[in-house]
Amino acid sequence: MSQLSRVINSMRHYQTVLIAIDVYANFTPVIDRGVQIAGSPQACHVLYVACPQSSCEPYGLFLERDYSEEVRRQASQALSLAGEKYAIPDTQLHVTFGSPASEIQYQAEKLGADLIVMGTRGQSGMQLLLGSTANAVLHGVKTDVLAVKLTM
């Protein structure tokens, strides 16, 4: 038995796994790991958090139209395809708007998640000094967090 298999078998006590993904990145390894640890797709919830448009254009100076419904549609479509691939029920696929770290923390608490699985790119330099979503989530929750290293 491989070391990873032993670790995963020891983690089978997780009942509700929140898998936070970025639909615009390669999220397959994150969902793979979350479903593998949960042992069942029915124990998984997949979440994508979009930043509100006002975060990008805080004063609305350049807002010609509201893109939030288009973002929600695209994200929901990506989540639906992932849900089909992994047999995760549609009711467990979530798209929200807000600060990613805050929304992940909120949804984990709301769902009673006992594990959060998310991807990380392992930033360095200034991005490391400023912190990352994974770091912010890790330091703001009372549950376990598994960061899956993603390649760029």
BANU-629877 format. One line per field, with one value per residue (C-alpha): residue number from 0; residue in three letters; chain; x, y, z. Coordinates in steps of 0.25 Angstrom, whole numbers, plus 5000, padded with zeros to 4 digits. Example, Ala and Ser with C-alpha at 12.3 -4.5 7.8 and 13.67 -1.06 7.14 Angstrom:
<rs>
seq	[0|1]
type	[ALA|SER]
mol	[A|A]
u	[5049|5055]
v	[4982|4996]
w	[5031|5029]
</rs>
This chain:
<rs>
seq	[0|1|2|3|4|5|6|7|8|9|10|11|12|13|14|15|16|17|18|19|20|21|22|23|24|25|26|27|28|29|30|31|32|33|34|35|36|37|38|39|40|41|42|43|44|45|46|47|48|49|50|51|52|53|54|55|56|57|58|59|60|61|62|63|64|65|66|67|68|69|70|71|72|73|74|75|76|77|78|79|80|81|82|83|84|85|86|87|88|89|90|91|92|93|94|95|96|97|98|99|100|101|102|103|104|105|106|107|108|109|110|111|112|113|114|115|116|117|118|119|120|121|122|123|124|125|126|127|128|129|130|131|132|133|134|135|136|137|138|139|140|141|142|143|144|145|146|147|148|149|150|151]
type	[MET|SER|GLN|LEU|SER|ARG|VAL|ILE|ASN|SER|MET|ARG|HIS|TYR|GLN|THR|VAL|LEU|ILE|ALA|ILE|ASP|VAL|TYR|ALA|ASN|PHE|THR|PRO|VAL|ILE|ASP|ARG|GLY|VAL|GLN|ILE|ALA|GLY|SER|PRO|GLN|ALA|CYS|HIS|VAL|LEU|TYR|VAL|ALA|CYS|PRO|GLN|SER|SER|CYS|GLU|PRO|TYR|GLY|LEU|PHE|LEU|GLU|ARG|ASP|TYR|SER|GLU|GLU|VAL|ARG|ARG|GLN|ALA|SER|GLN|ALA|LEU|SER|LEU|ALA|GLY|GLU|LYS|TYR|ALA|ILE|PRO|ASP|THR|GLN|LEU|HIS|VAL|THR|PHE|GLY|SER|PRO|ALA|SER|GLU|ILE|GLN|TYR|GLN|ALA|GLU|LYS|LEU|GLY|ALA|ASP|LEU|ILE|VAL|MET|GLY|THR|ARG|GLY|GLN|SER|GLY|MET|GLN|LEU|LEU|LEU|GLY|SER|THR|ALA|ASN|ALA|VAL|LEU|HIS|GLY|VAL|LYS|THR|ASP|VAL|LEU|ALA|VAL|LYS|LEU|THR|MET]
mol	[A|A|A|A|A|A|A|A|A|A|A|A|A|A|A|A|A|A|A|A|A|A|A|A|A|A|A|A|A|A|A|A|A|A|A|A|A|A|A|A|A|A|A|A|A|A|A|A|A|A|A|A|A|A|A|A|A|A|A|A|A|A|A|A|A|A|A|A|A|A|A|A|A|A|A|A|A|A|A|A|A|A|A|A|A|A|A|A|A|A|A|A|A|A|A|A|A|A|A|A|A|A|A|A|A|A|A|A|A|A|A|A|A|A|A|A|A|A|A|A|A|A|A|A|A|A|A|A|A|A|A|A|A|A|A|A|A|A|A|A|A|A|A|A|A|A|A|A|A|A|A|A]
u	[5000|5006|5008|4997|4987|4991|4989|4975|4970|4974|4966|4953|4946|4943|4928|4926|4937|4937|4945|4948|4952|4956|4948|4958|4969|4972|4964|4963|4974|4967|4954|4961|4967|4955|4946|4957|4958|4943|4942|4928|4924|4911|4920|4926|4922|4929|4930|4935|4935|4935|4940|4929|4931|4932|4945|4951|4945|4942|4936|4928|4935|4937|4925|4918|4910|4909|4916|4912|4901|4911|4921|4911|4906|4920|4924|4911|4913|4928|4923|4911|4921|4930|4918|4914|4929|4930|4915|4914|4899|4895|4890|4905|4911|4911|4915|4916|4922|4931|4944|4949|4955|4943|4933|4941|4941|4926|4922|4930|4923|4909|4911|4918|4930|4940|4951|4953|4961|4967|4978|4990|5000|5011|5013|5026|5032|5022|5010|5015|5017|5003|4997|4989|4975|4979|4987|4976|4966|4976|4977|4962|4955|4954|4954|4965|4970|4977|4985|4987|4999|4996|5006|5004]
v	[5000|5014|5024|5033|5021|5020|5034|5035|5022|5029|5042|5034|5040|5053|5054|5067|5072|5086|5086|5101|5102|5113|5110|5117|5109|5094|5089|5074|5071|5078|5071|5057|5059|5063|5052|5042|5046|5047|5033|5037|5049|5050|5055|5066|5081|5089|5104|5115|5129|5140|5154|5164|5174|5185|5179|5181|5195|5200|5213|5208|5218|5208|5199|5198|5186|5177|5164|5156|5148|5144|5140|5132|5125|5121|5117|5109|5102|5098|5093|5085|5078|5075|5070|5061|5055|5052|5049|5061|5065|5078|5083|5082|5091|5105|5119|5131|5145|5152|5151|5136|5134|5139|5132|5119|5120|5124|5113|5102|5107|5107|5093|5087|5083|5076|5077|5088|5084|5095|5097|5106|5111|5113|5127|5134|5148|5159|5150|5142|5154|5159|5145|5136|5131|5117|5124|5133|5121|5113|5123|5127|5113|5103|5091|5084|5090|5082|5090|5083|5088|5092|5094|5106]
w	[5000|4996|5006|5000|5001|5016|5019|5011|5018|5032|5027|5025|5037|5029|5027|5019|5010|5004|4991|4987|4973|4963|4950|4942|4946|4946|4957|4954|4964|4975|4972|4970|4984|4991|4986|4988|5003|5005|4999|4993|4984|4993|5004|4995|4993|4982|4983|4974|4979|4969|4973|4971|4960|4970|4975|4962|4959|4973|4968|4956|4947|4936|4938|4925|4929|4941|4937|4950|4943|4932|4942|4950|4937|4933|4947|4949|4935|4939|4953|4946|4937|4948|4956|4945|4944|4958|4961|4971|4973|4967|4980|4985|4975|4979|4973|4982|4981|4991|4997|4994|5008|5015|5006|5008|5023|5023|5014|5022|5035|5028|5022|5035|5027|5034|5023|5013|5001|4992|4982|4984|4974|4985|4982|4985|4987|4989|4987|4999|5007|5004|5007|4999|4999|5004|5016|5019|5020|5028|5039|5039|5041|5052|5042|5035|5022|5011|5001|4988|4981|4966|4955|4947]
</rs>
